Amino acid sequence: MKNEIEVKNGGQPGQTFKAPSTIKEKLSNVGPGLAVAATGVGTADMITAIVLGTSFGMTFVWAIIVGSVLKYFLNEGVGRWYLATGKTILEGWRSLGRWATGYFSTYSIIWGFVYGAAAASTCGMAMEAMFPIMPIWGWAIVHSVIGFLLVFTGRYLLFERIMTALIAIMFITIIGTALLFLPSLGEFAGGFVPKVPEGSFMMALGLIGGVGGTITMASYGYWLKEKNWQGSSWISTMRTDSKVAYTVTAIFTMASLIIGAKFLFGTGVTISGDQGLVTLAQMLGDEFGAPLRWLFLIAFWSAAFSSLLGVWNGVPYLFADFIRILKARKNKAYEAKAVEETDPAYRFYLAWLSFPPLLLLFFGKPVQLIIIYGALGALFMPFLAISLVVLLNSKKVAAEYRNKWVANSVLIGCVIMFVFLAITQLMETF
């Protein structure tokens, strides 16, 4: 298969874009995977890792590694589907039946409304802790509007550069904090041996299932398109991109575990929720001085804002593609139309994420909406895993790019774990 393809987005007509062949060239092209990872690694992952470190020391190093490996295979599967078939994940879901796109459309509307408020308020909490010149809701509005304006410009490369900068800030600040509490080699090595202390099973599964995983994993194919990665010759580069992304994810989450294990383990201090990160920052400041408090709060903010910005950019692609598919049923001219950031449907969903959810900051979250949100959200990751098992073993994918036994084993393992977590969350919700 040729290693050169025509550039359809960017560049001049007829210009070719060669897929990298050396590891150095592949690493220099890393970007979309980092956007997925930065979006997925939010404050919830920090809190989960810190809480597990606080309660069980370095026991769950293995869980972070397993979680990162599982998410790599999910992310790689989404990317491979797009590059091997030229079809978006929404087109793949449509081929499974109308129920699949119907589920997504319902989930995306409710999820966007609730997540929009949650993401903005988390950013607001981090910023208010650093600059208490406005209440949390004021900073939340500022972040939501900034996210809207940055994405509305339709400049993917600008978005990618900002996300890369936020990742660098997250990496430097959280790793810098963790360096103060480095465990001994023996403690760290002991965490590689799978152990599940009494009372920790669901928390361990939550850590495995949560590391770097959100609905934006399904946006990966659209970000590959924005980078002009088209055709199966880019699969090797995509895999390098995903490996780098989830290696960074593992290191970041590991650093959070170390902070909990070495700073809070055995102290009896309880950390929960986003407010717990503010409390932890204050404790670090009291122990080591104001600079460390600021370092941790910056890590908190960068994790929150990168998640917001990634969702603001990525999920509207999915919604716009859903609208394109609906229109294609009536007018085949829409079938081959590529989804872009300037599409009215894309900008509608971007506005849906940015503005209506702000009402929840003032009126609270309606219980019924939260129940539906939790139920649909619990089903998304098993839905993604199942769909990748079906799609990547089908004749829609050339034989050489279908799942091999390792990918099938991991994805089926994902399905089992996510279904178990979904059932547990649904039981708690209802």
Backbone hydrogen bonds, N-H to C=O, Kabsch-Sander energy under -0.5 kcal/mol:
donor,donor_aa,acceptor,acceptor_aa,energy
5,I,17,F,-0.9
7,V,15,Q,-2.3
8,K,6,E,-0.6
10,G,8,K,-0.5
15,Q,12,Q,-2.4
17,F,5,I,-1.9
19,A,3,N,-2.1
26,K,22,T,-2.3
27,L,23,I,-2.6
28,S,24,K,-1.8
29,N,25,E,-0.7
29,N,26,K,-1.0
30,V,27,L,-1.2
35,A,31,G,-1.7
36,V,32,P,-1.9
37,A,33,G,-2.8
38,A,34,L,-3.0
39,T,35,A,-1.8
40,G,36,V,-2.4
41,V,37,A,-2.8
42,G,40,G,-1.5
46,M,42,G,-1.5
47,I,43,T,-2.8
48,T,44,A,-2.6
49,A,45,D,-2.4
50,I,46,M,-2.6
51,V,47,I,-3.0
52,L,48,T,-2.4
53,G,49,A,-2.4
54,T,50,I,-2.7
55,S,51,V,-2.2
56,F,52,L,-2.9
57,G,53,G,-1.7
59,T,56,F,-1.4
61,V,58,M,-1.2
62,W,59,T,-0.5
62,W,191,G,-2.3
64,I,60,F,-1.4
65,I,61,V,-1.8
66,V,62,W,-2.6
67,G,63,A,-2.6
68,S,64,I,-2.3
69,V,65,I,-2.3
70,L,66,V,-2.5
71,K,67,G,-2.2
72,Y,68,S,-1.9
73,F,69,V,-2.0
74,L,70,L,-1.8
75,N,71,K,-2.8
76,E,72,Y,-3.3
77,G,73,F,-1.9
78,V,74,L,-2.0
79,G,75,N,-2.3
80,R,76,E,-2.9
81,W,77,G,-2.3
82,Y,78,V,-1.7
83,L,79,G,-2.6
84,A,80,R,-2.6
85,T,81,W,-1.6
86,G,82,Y,-2.8
87,K,81,W,-0.6
92,G,88,T,-1.7
93,W,89,I,-2.6
94,R,90,L,-2.5
95,S,91,E,-1.6
96,L,92,G,-0.6
96,L,93,W,-1.1
97,G,93,W,-0.5
97,G,94,R,-1.4
100,A,97,G,-1.2
101,T,97,G,-0.9
102,G,98,R,-2.5
103,Y,99,W,-2.5
104,F,100,A,-2.0
105,S,101,T,-2.5
106,T,102,G,-2.0
107,Y,103,Y,-2.6
108,S,104,F,-3.2
109,I,105,S,-1.5
110,I,106,T,-1.8
111,W,107,Y,-3.4
112,G,108,S,-2.1
113,F,109,I,-1.5
114,V,110,I,-2.1
115,Y,111,W,-3.4
116,G,112,G,-2.0
117,A,113,F,-0.9
118,A,114,V,-2.1
119,A,115,Y,-3.3
120,A,116,G,-1.6
121,S,117,A,-2.3
122,T,118,A,-2.0
123,C,119,A,-2.0
124,G,120,A,-2.4
125,M,121,S,-2.3
126,A,122,T,-2.0
127,M,123,C,-2.4
128,E,124,G,-2.7
129,A,125,M,-1.6
130,M,126,A,-1.0
131,F,127,M,-3.5
133,I,131,F,-1.9
134,M,131,F,-0.7
139,W,135,P,-1.9
140,A,136,I,-2.5
141,I,137,W,-2.0
142,V,138,G,-1.9
143,H,139,W,-2.4
144,S,140,A,-2.3
145,V,141,I,-2.4
146,I,142,V,-2.6
147,G,143,H,-2.7
148,F,144,S,-2.1
149,L,145,V,-2.6
150,L,146,I,-2.6
151,V,147,G,-1.9
152,F,148,F,-2.6
153,T,149,L,-1.1
154,G,151,V,-2.0
156,Y,154,G,-0.9
159,F,155,R,-1.9
160,E,156,Y,-3.0
161,R,157,L,-2.3
162,I,158,L,-2.2
163,M,159,F,-2.6
164,T,160,E,-2.6
165,A,161,R,-2.2
166,L,162,I,-2.4
167,I,163,M,-2.4
168,A,164,T,-2.3
169,I,165,A,-2.3
170,M,166,L,-2.9
171,F,167,I,-3.2
172,I,168,A,-2.7
173,T,169,I,-2.6
174,I,170,M,-2.5
175,I,171,F,-2.1
176,G,172,I,-2.2
177,T,173,T,-2.0
178,A,174,I,-2.4
179,L,175,I,-2.1
180,L,177,T,-1.3
181,F,178,A,-2.2
182,L,179,L,-0.8
188,F,184,S,-2.4
189,A,185,L,-2.7
190,G,186,G,-2.2
191,G,187,E,-1.0
191,G,188,F,-0.8
192,F,189,A,-1.6
193,V,190,G,-1.1
200,S,197,P,-2.0
204,A,200,S,-2.6
205,L,201,F,-2.3
206,G,202,M,-2.3
207,L,203,M,-2.1
208,I,204,A,-2.4
209,G,205,L,-3.1
210,G,206,G,-1.6
211,V,207,L,-1.6
212,G,210,G,-0.6
213,G,210,G,-1.6
214,T,212,G,-0.5
217,M,214,T,-1.9
218,A,215,I,-1.7
219,S,216,T,-1.3
220,Y,217,M,-1.2
222,Y,219,S,-0.8
223,W,219,S,-1.6
224,L,220,Y,-2.1
225,K,221,G,-1.9
226,E,222,Y,-2.0
227,K,223,W,-1.1
228,N,225,K,-1.9
229,W,224,L,-2.5
230,Q,228,N,-1.1
234,W,231,G,-1.8
235,I,232,S,-1.7
238,M,234,W,-2.7
239,R,235,I,-2.3
240,T,236,S,-1.8
241,D,237,T,-2.5
242,S,238,M,-2.5
243,K,239,R,-2.4
244,V,240,T,-2.5
245,A,241,D,-2.1
246,Y,242,S,-2.4
247,T,243,K,-1.6
248,V,244,V,-2.3
249,T,245,A,-2.0
250,A,246,Y,-1.8
251,I,247,T,-2.3
252,F,248,V,-2.5
253,T,249,T,-2.5
254,M,250,A,-2.5
255,A,251,I,-2.2
256,S,252,F,-1.6
257,L,253,T,-2.1
258,I,254,M,-2.4
259,I,255,A,-2.1
260,G,256,S,-2.0
261,A,257,L,-2.8
262,K,258,I,-2.9
263,F,259,I,-1.9
264,L,259,I,-0.7
264,L,260,G,-1.2
265,F,260,G,-1.1
266,G,54,T,-0.8
267,T,264,L,-2.4
276,G,272,S,-0.7
276,G,273,G,-1.0
277,L,273,G,-0.7
277,L,274,D,-1.0
278,V,274,D,-1.1
279,T,275,Q,-2.1
280,L,276,G,-2.5
281,A,277,L,-2.3
282,Q,278,V,-1.9
283,M,279,T,-2.1
284,L,280,L,-2.5
285,G,281,A,-2.1
286,D,282,Q,-2.4
287,E,283,M,-1.9
288,F,284,L,-2.9
289,G,285,G,-2.1
292,L,289,G,-0.8
293,R,289,G,-1.2
294,W,290,A,-2.4
295,L,291,P,-2.3
296,F,292,L,-2.3
297,L,293,R,-2.3
298,I,294,W,-2.4
299,A,295,L,-1.6
300,F,296,F,-2.4
301,W,297,L,-2.7
302,S,298,I,-2.8
303,A,299,A,-2.2
304,A,300,F,-2.0
305,F,301,W,-3.2
306,S,302,S,-2.1
307,S,303,A,-1.3
308,L,304,A,-2.0
309,L,305,F,-2.9
310,G,306,S,-2.3
311,V,307,S,-2.1
312,W,308,L,-2.7
313,N,309,L,-1.8
314,G,310,G,-2.9
315,V,311,V,-1.5
317,Y,314,G,-1.0
318,L,314,G,-0.8
319,F,315,V,-1.9
320,A,316,P,-2.9
321,D,317,Y,-2.4
322,F,318,L,-2.0
323,I,319,F,-2.1
324,R,320,A,-2.2
325,I,321,D,-2.3
326,L,322,F,-2.0
327,K,323,I,-2.4
328,A,324,R,-2.1
329,R,325,I,-0.9
329,R,326,L,-0.7
330,K,326,L,-0.5
330,K,327,K,-1.2
331,N,327,K,-2.6
334,Y,331,N,-2.1
335,E,332,K,-1.4
336,A,332,K,-0.5
337,K,334,Y,-0.8
343,D,340,E,-1.5
347,R,343,D,-2.4
348,F,344,P,-2.2
349,Y,345,A,-2.1
350,L,346,Y,-2.2
351,A,347,R,-2.2
352,W,348,F,-2.2
353,L,349,Y,-2.3
354,S,350,L,-1.6
355,F,351,A,-2.5
358,L,355,F,-1.6
359,L,356,P,-1.9
360,L,357,P,-1.6
361,L,358,L,-1.1
362,F,359,L,-1.2
363,F,359,L,-2.0
364,G,360,L,-1.5
370,I,366,P,-2.0
371,I,367,V,-2.2
372,I,368,Q,-2.1
373,Y,369,L,-2.7
374,G,370,I,-2.6
375,A,371,I,-2.3
376,L,372,I,-2.8
377,G,373,Y,-2.4
378,A,374,G,-2.0
379,L,375,A,-0.9
380,F,376,L,-0.6
380,F,377,G,-0.9
381,M,377,G,-0.6
383,F,379,L,-1.9
384,L,380,F,-2.7
385,A,381,M,-2.5
386,I,382,P,-2.8
387,S,383,F,-2.3
388,L,384,L,-2.0
389,V,385,A,-1.8
390,V,386,I,-2.2
391,L,387,S,-3.0
392,L,388,L,-2.2
393,N,390,V,-0.9
394,S,391,L,-1.3
397,V,394,S,-1.3
401,Y,398,A,-2.2
402,R,399,A,-1.2
403,N,392,L,-2.6
408,N,404,K,-2.6
409,S,405,W,-2.4
410,V,406,V,-2.5
411,L,407,A,-2.8
412,I,408,N,-2.5
413,G,409,S,-2.1
414,C,410,V,-2.4
415,V,411,L,-2.4
416,I,412,I,-2.4
417,M,413,G,-2.4
418,F,414,C,-3.2
419,V,415,V,-2.6
420,F,416,I,-2.0
421,L,417,M,-2.6
422,A,418,F,-2.7
423,I,419,V,-2.6
424,T,420,F,-2.2
425,Q,421,L,-2.7
426,L,422,A,-2.7
427,M,423,I,-2.3
428,E,424,T,-2.0
429,T,425,Q,-2.6
430,F,426,L,-2.4
